[in-house]
Amino acid sequence: MADFGFFLKKARTINLSHADMRKTEQLLNAVPSYKRCISCGGCTASCSARQFTDFNIRKAHLYFKRGQYDRLEEELQKCMLCGKCMLVCPRGVNLRSLIINMRQILSNTTEILA
């Protein structure tokens, strides 16, 4: 086999068939505007916390939608809930409520804040 100076990695796959999507459904019920999210990245680009940490709102959304909850609770604590992301969201997603409810759901609290 010839050495071209690079190699191809094995493709990463995510099997959503085994993911527990009940938490995502619970989040969609608590924050209906989340259904309008188009993952444009405006929230991540305007994030104040991103200046100080590696916080990425869009990645947190994606992990939650996929049911990948490990380390997500720690990631959500980096959000300062300043609301800048809500000002730039073209779809009007209530991101502050979304983050608060993600935290509540992950901590297994039964009370959901709207």
C-alpha positions as CSV (number, residue, x, y, z in Angstrom):
1,M,0.0,0.0,0.0
2,A,1.4,3.4,-1.0
3,D,2.0,6.1,1.7
4,F,0.5,9.4,0.6
5,G,1.1,11.2,3.9
6,F,-2.4,10.9,5.2
7,F,-4.9,8.2,6.1
8,L,-8.6,7.8,6.2
9,K,-10.2,7.4,9.6
10,K,-13.1,5.1,10.1
11,A,-16.4,6.9,9.7
12,R,-18.2,7.9,13.0
13,T,-21.8,6.8,13.2
14,I,-24.4,7.7,15.7
15,N,-27.2,5.1,16.2
16,L,-30.3,7.1,17.2
17,S,-32.3,3.9,17.4
18,H,-31.0,3.3,20.9
19,A,-31.2,6.9,22.1
20,D,-33.7,7.8,24.8
21,M,-35.6,10.7,23.2
22,R,-38.1,11.2,26.1
23,K,-36.0,14.1,27.4
24,T,-36.0,15.8,24.0
25,E,-39.8,15.4,23.8
26,Q,-40.1,16.8,27.3
27,L,-37.9,19.8,26.3
28,L,-40.0,20.4,23.1
29,N,-43.2,20.4,25.3
30,A,-41.7,22.9,27.7
31,V,-40.2,25.2,25.1
32,P,-42.4,25.0,21.9
33,S,-40.3,27.6,20.1
34,Y,-37.4,25.1,20.0
35,K,-39.2,23.4,17.1
36,R,-38.4,26.5,15.0
37,C,-34.6,26.2,15.4
38,I,-32.8,25.8,12.1
39,S,-29.3,25.4,13.6
40,C,-28.1,28.6,11.9
41,G,-25.4,29.2,14.5
42,G,-26.3,32.8,15.2
43,C,-26.7,32.0,18.9
44,T,-23.2,30.5,19.1
45,A,-21.7,33.4,17.2
46,S,-23.1,36.0,19.6
47,C,-22.5,34.1,22.8
48,S,-20.7,36.1,25.5
49,A,-19.7,33.0,27.4
50,R,-17.9,31.8,24.3
51,Q,-15.3,34.6,24.9
52,F,-14.2,33.0,28.2
53,T,-15.0,29.3,27.7
54,D,-15.4,26.8,24.9
55,F,-19.2,26.9,25.3
56,N,-21.1,26.2,22.1
57,I,-24.9,26.5,22.3
58,R,-25.4,24.8,18.9
59,K,-23.4,21.8,19.9
60,A,-25.3,21.6,23.2
61,H,-28.6,21.6,21.2
62,L,-27.3,18.9,18.9
63,Y,-26.2,16.7,21.8
64,F,-29.5,17.1,23.5
65,K,-31.5,16.3,20.3
66,R,-29.3,13.1,19.8
67,G,-29.7,12.0,23.4
68,Q,-26.0,12.3,24.2
69,Y,-26.4,13.6,27.7
70,D,-22.9,12.7,29.1
71,R,-21.0,15.9,30.1
72,L,-23.9,18.0,28.7
73,E,-24.9,19.2,32.2
74,E,-21.4,20.5,32.8
75,E,-21.4,22.2,29.4
76,L,-24.8,23.9,30.1
77,Q,-23.4,25.4,33.3
78,K,-21.1,27.6,31.2
79,C,-24.1,29.6,29.9
80,M,-24.4,32.9,31.6
81,L,-28.1,33.3,30.6
82,C,-27.4,36.8,29.4
83,G,-29.9,36.5,26.5
84,K,-27.7,37.9,23.7
85,C,-28.5,34.7,21.7
86,M,-32.2,35.5,21.9
87,L,-31.6,38.9,20.3
88,V,-30.0,37.5,17.2
89,C,-32.1,34.4,16.7
90,P,-33.9,34.8,13.3
91,R,-36.6,32.3,14.4
92,G,-37.4,33.7,17.8
93,V,-36.4,30.7,19.8
94,N,-36.5,31.3,23.6
95,L,-33.0,30.2,24.2
96,R,-32.8,31.3,27.8
97,S,-35.8,29.2,28.7
98,L,-34.3,26.4,26.6
99,I,-31.1,26.3,28.5
100,I,-32.9,26.6,31.9
101,N,-35.2,23.7,31.0
102,M,-32.3,21.6,29.6
103,R,-30.6,22.0,33.0
104,Q,-33.8,21.1,34.8
105,I,-34.4,18.0,32.7
106,L,-30.8,16.8,33.1
107,S,-30.9,17.2,36.8
108,N,-34.1,15.1,36.9
109,T,-36.1,17.9,38.5
110,T,-39.8,17.3,38.0
111,E,-40.7,21.0,37.8
112,I,-40.3,22.5,34.3
113,L,-40.0,26.2,34.0
114,A,-41.8,27.8,31.0
